[in-house]
Amino acid sequence: MTGEENHNSDFRRLIERRRKFIDGLEANRGEINLDIFEDFYPDRAHFVYELLQNAEDAGATEVSFTLMADRVICEHDGRMFTIEDVTSITGIHDSTKAKSKDKIGKFGVGFKSVFVYTQVPAILSGDFAFQIVQQVLPEQIASDTSLGHRTRFEFPFNNPKKPPQEAYAEIGAGLNGLDEKTLLFLSNLQSVKWRIGTDAPGEVLRHKHSDFHFEVLKQTDGRTTSSSHFLKFDQAVPGLEKQCVAVAFPLDLLPAMPQFDQRKHLSEQMKIIPAEPGNVAVFFPAVNETSGLRFHLHGPFVPAMSRASIKDSEANTPLYEQIATLAAHTLHRIKELGLLSTEFLSVLPNPQDQISPRYKGIRAAIIEEMKSQPLTPTYAREHAPANRLIQARASLKELLSEDDIEFLVDYDDATPLWAIGATQRSSRIDNFLTGLSIRDWGLDRLIETLRQKAREEDGLFPTKPDEKFLSWLKCKDQSWMQEFYALMYDEVSLKSYLTSCALRTGL
């Protein structure tokens, strides 16, 4: 028996099995209702994402949608259908993940969302040309040799519960709503095109500038209407080597840069900005899932049936933990790229942020990494572990050099360094630095240290000043001494003013 005869035989057997299932439904009419699938989805054009998802699984690089008054057609250039795909798309189950762990979801219950609009979807792909009736029964139709190696889905608007005009409007809104995040977490798809009636065609394109830097363009009639840049870092999931967890940070051009120049270093042109809000995606954004973070997350999570949120499942716990580790490790890459600036700290989660419980491990991992590794910006425009840093007013940082700190400040291992300071109190940067538990070493500590070194006591009797202290002090020139006394005067004046205010207000 030839390969073609084999797949024809398998196809006929599948039809026979599905007919028996339909006969069983008829015998249980009124007790089993397949229309329940119409109520699972957060938006009525959700099947657009289902088709994109499965095109990604098929290795497609391009997908196109053509929306007409009476139907919508989707085509992609991925792998041709197999009998397993026909079986899956006409089945009622979660997915074929158990058989193919590296797939996003195949044609599971999600594909049933097309029946919101159509009663008889048609699929033409390779050796198979069929339509699906009663949601599960494949029927052979005429093939179209002009398709070549492309796969076509055709959905006529013939569901009596959904007028064609309403279907056209909903799907058109869904297609026009495709944005930069549509392709962000996919590996194969590079382009999604659509044509809505006689309107100008639209397209979302993804361009890879480097291993971490991606640009997603949205175009209308070939003209770019928006351009979004991202840093994306991913890591393979153990046991699912073709699936990844990922974090992505939006980028924006620096004020002096009119456009991105591939020839220049990224840090000379762009900065990381907060995502407002940060999305959680299972390849596509889960629209009802809130992390409370200011960057995007992705993982092959077990979603709720609607795909609008992440299911409360133990199976997702290892993915949360892996994303937390990945988020902490990305800080080293961001530093290497020259983008771990003081301003970047406003993107990171601080203690005041309302983080959803399942994502709090990400904040904890980032804080721990910043404390223990040379990642926190210093006053000297370098990076150091936060556990090594001390904090004070900018004027004191200007007065005391690193050599001065080494002499004056007690420490166990590495010499303390000045931390960078926030320009505004209670800002996101200030709150993040506070969350790192950097110890304060202000003017009060300096004065107390100088007092101790200048006049040590042995019991009730004062001793001579520390010789090393005298040597240190003799090295200071007149301008340094003037700065020091000016600093003390300012401190005394400030305290006097605050005391006066407190007395006047009765505090």
NORBELZI-V900416 format. One record per pair of residues at least 12 apart in sequence whose ideal C-beta (glycine too) atoms are under 8 Angstrom apart, sorted by the first residue. I is the first residue (numbers start at 1). GAP is how many residues later the second one is. If there is no record, write none. Layout:
# NORBELZI-V900416
I;GAP  I;GAP
This chain:
# NORBELZI-V900416
4;123  7;76  7;120  7;121  10;73  11;72  11;75  11;117  11;119  11;127  11;129  14;69  14;72  14;73  14;76  14;124  15;122  15;123  15;124  18;72  18;118  18;119  18;120  19;118  21;115  21;116  22;112  22;114  22;115  25;109  34;58  34;78  34;81  34;100  34;101  34;102  35;80  37;72  37;75  37;76  37;78  37;98  38;75  38;77  38;78  38;123  40;69  40;73  40;265  40;266  41;72  41;75  41;265  41;266  41;267  42;245  42;246  42;264  42;265  42;266  43;127  43;131  43;244  44;72  44;73  44;126  44;127  44;130  45;125  45;126  45;128  45;129  45;130  46;64  46;67  46;128  46;260  46;261  47;63  47;64  47;66  47;67  47;69  47;70  48;17  48;123  48;126  48;127  48;130  49;235  49;258  50;60  50;61  50;63  50;64  51;12  51;23  51;25  51;102  52;130  52;134  52;137  52;140  52;232  53;51  53;52  53;57  53;230  53;231  54;50  54;51  54;52  54;53  54;57  55;21  55;23  55;96  55;134  56;48  56;130  56;131  56;132  56;133  56;227  57;21  57;46  57;47  57;48  57;49  58;18  58;20  58;21  58;93  59;19  59;20  59;129  60;16  60;17  60;18  60;19  60;91  60;128  60;129  61;16  61;17  61;127  61;128  61;129  61;130  62;14  62;15  62;127  62;128  62;129  62;130  62;131  63;12  63;13  63;126  63;128  63;129  63;130  64;12  64;128  64;129  64;130  64;131  65;110  65;127  65;128  65;129  65;130  66;128  66;129  67;101  67;104  67;105  67;108  67;127  67;128  67;129  67;130  68;100  68;129  69;95  69;96  69;99  69;128  70;86  70;87  70;94  71;47  71;83  71;84  71;85  71;86  72;45  72;82  72;83  72;85  72;95  72;99  73;79  73;80  73;81  73;82  74;78  74;79  74;80  74;81  75;72  75;75  75;76  75;77  75;78  76;74  76;75  77;72  77;73  77;74  78;73  78;110  80;45  80;46  80;47  80;48  80;69  80;71  81;42  81;44  81;45  81;46  81;47  81;70  83;45  84;12  84;15  85;21  85;22  85;40  86;37  86;42  86;44  86;52  88;18  88;19  88;20  89;18  89;22  89;34  89;43  90;42  90;45  90;46  90;47  90;48  91;16  91;17  91;45  92;17  92;20  92;43  92;44  93;15  93;16  94;14  94;15  95;12  95;13  95;14  96;12  101;138  101;139  101;142  102;138  102;139  102;140  102;141  104;139  104;179  104;196  109;196  110;197  112;23  114;41  115;20  115;44  116;43  116;46  117;38  117;40  117;42  117;45  117;50  117;54  118;37  118;38  118;39  118;40  118;41  119;14  119;39  119;40  120;12  120;13  120;36  120;38  121;32  121;33  121;34  122;19  122;30  122;31  122;32  122;33  122;34  123;28  123;29  123;30  123;31  124;17  124;19  124;20  124;23  124;27  124;28  124;30  125;26  125;27  126;23  126;25  129;12  129;13  129;14  129;15  168;29  172;24  172;25  175;19  175;21  175;27  176;18  176;20  176;26  178;14  178;16  178;24  178;26  178;40  179;25  179;39  179;47  180;24  180;36  180;38  180;46  180;48  180;50  181;35  181;98  181;100  181;103  181;104  181;115  182;22  182;34  182;102  183;21  183;22  183;23  183;33  184;22  184;30  184;32  184;46  184;48  184;64  184;97  184;112  184;114  185;47  185;61  185;63  185;96  185;98  185;99  185;113  186;20  186;97  189;17  190;15  190;16  191;12  191;13  191;14  191;15  192;12  200;20  200;21  201;19  201;20  201;21  202;16  202;17  202;18  203;14  203;15  203;16  204;12  204;13  204;14  204;15  205;12  205;13  205;14  209;51  209;53  210;56  212;19  212;20  212;21  212;121  212;125  213;16  213;17  213;18  213;38  213;53  214;15  214;16  214;17  214;18  215;12  215;13  215;14  215;15  215;45  216;12  216;14  227;33  228;22  229;21  229;22  229;23  229;31  229;41  230;18  230;19  230;20  230;21  230;66  231;17  231;18  231;20  231;41  231;99  231;103  231;106  231;108  232;14  232;15  232;16  232;17  233;13  233;14  233;15  233;93  233;96  233;97  233;100  234;12  234;13  234;64  234;92  235;87  235;91  237;62  237;63  237;82  237;85  240;60  243;57  244;54  244;55  244;56  245;52  245;53  245;54  245;55  245;74  245;77  245;78  245;81  246;51  246;52  246;53  246;80  247;48  247;49  247;50  247;51  247;76  247;79  247;80  247;83  248;27  248;47  248;48  248;49  248;50  249;23  249;24  249;26  249;46  249;47  249;85  249;98  250;22  250;23  250;24  250;25  250;45  250;46  251;15  251;19  251;20  251;21  251;22  252;18  252;19  252;21  253;16  253;17  254;14  254;15  254;16  254;17  257;12  257;13  265;73  266;71  266;72  266;73  267;70  267;71  267;72  270;69  271;68  271;70  271;72  271;73  272;62  272;67  272;72  272;75  273;74  274;20  274;21  274;72  274;73  275;18  275;19  275;20  275;21  276;18  277;13  277;14  277;17  278;13  278;14  278;15  278;16  278;17  278;18  278;19  279;12  279;17  279;18  280;16  280;17  280;18  280;21  280;30  281;15  281;16  281;17  282;16  282;17  282;18  282;19  282;21  282;25  282;28  283;15  283;17  284;23  286;15  286;17  286;21  286;22  286;23  286;24  287;21  288;18  288;20  288;21  289;19  289;20  289;21  290;66  291;64  291;65  291;68  291;71  292;57  292;61  292;62  292;63  292;64  292;67  293;56  293;60  293;62  293;66  293;69  293;70  294;52  294;53  294;54  294;55  295;32  295;52  297;26  297;62  297;65  299;17  299;20  299;21  299;23  299;24  300;19  301;15  301;18  302;13  302;14  310;48  316;42  320;38  320;39  320;41  320;42  321;40  323;39  324;37  324;38  324;40  324;41  325;40  327;35  327;38  327;39  328;37  328;38  328;40  328;41  329;40  331;35  331;38  331;39  331;42  331;44  332;41  332;43  335;40  335;48  340;35  340;37  340;43  341;36  342;35  342;78  342;80  342;87  343;86  345;32  345;83  345;84  345;87  345;88  346;81  346;82  346;83  346;86  348;18  348;22  348;84  349;13  349;14  349;17  349;83  350;78  350;81  350;82  350;84  350;85  351;80  351;83  351;84  352;79  367;68  367;69  370;15  370;16  370;66  371;14  371;15  371;16  371;65  371;66  372;13  372;15  373;12  376;13  376;43  376;44  376;57  376;60  376;62  377;42  377;43  378;39  378;40  378;41  378;42  379;18  379;38  379;39  379;40  379;41  379;42  380;22  380;37  380;38  382;35  384;33  386;33  386;50  386;51  386;52  388;25  388;26  388;27  388;28  388;29  389;27  389;28  389;29  389;30  389;47  389;49  389;50  390;15  390;19  390;26  390;27  390;28  390;29  390;48  390;49  390;50  390;51  391;27  391;28  391;30  391;42  391;47  391;48  391;49  391;50  392;26  392;48  392;49  392;50  392;51  393;28  393;49  393;50  394;27  395;92  395;95  396;46  396;47  396;50  396;91  397;21  397;24  398;85  399;81  399;84  399;85  399;88  400;18  400;46  402;13  402;15  402;16  404;68  405;12  405;13  407;61  407;65  408;38  408;41  408;42  409;32  409;40  416;25  419;14  419;19  420;13  421;12  443;44  443;45  443;48  447;41  450;19  453;12  453;13  453;16  454;12  454;15
